[in-house]
């Protein structure tokens, strides 16, 4: 997912004592979609076509917002500032 500031990265929930590595938000979100639904890579478009990178960054990067929700092929995806992704 690209924007003027580059790829949006997320850090998923973790223990304060363990080392973590940021992951591209697109990879985290698509993995959550694949785990929660029967969707495949052929079923979904680039995540940036469903959610604006700047709005996603305001949640997972800048911390300006607590959550963002958007629709991906009839599934509501919610991303939190803590890096949690829920698919309903």
Secondary structure, 3 states (H helix, E strand, C coil): CCCCCCCCEECCCCCCCCCCCCEEHHHHHHHHHHHHCCCCCCCCCCHHHCCCHHHHHHHHCCCCCCEEEEEECCEEEEEECCCCEEEC
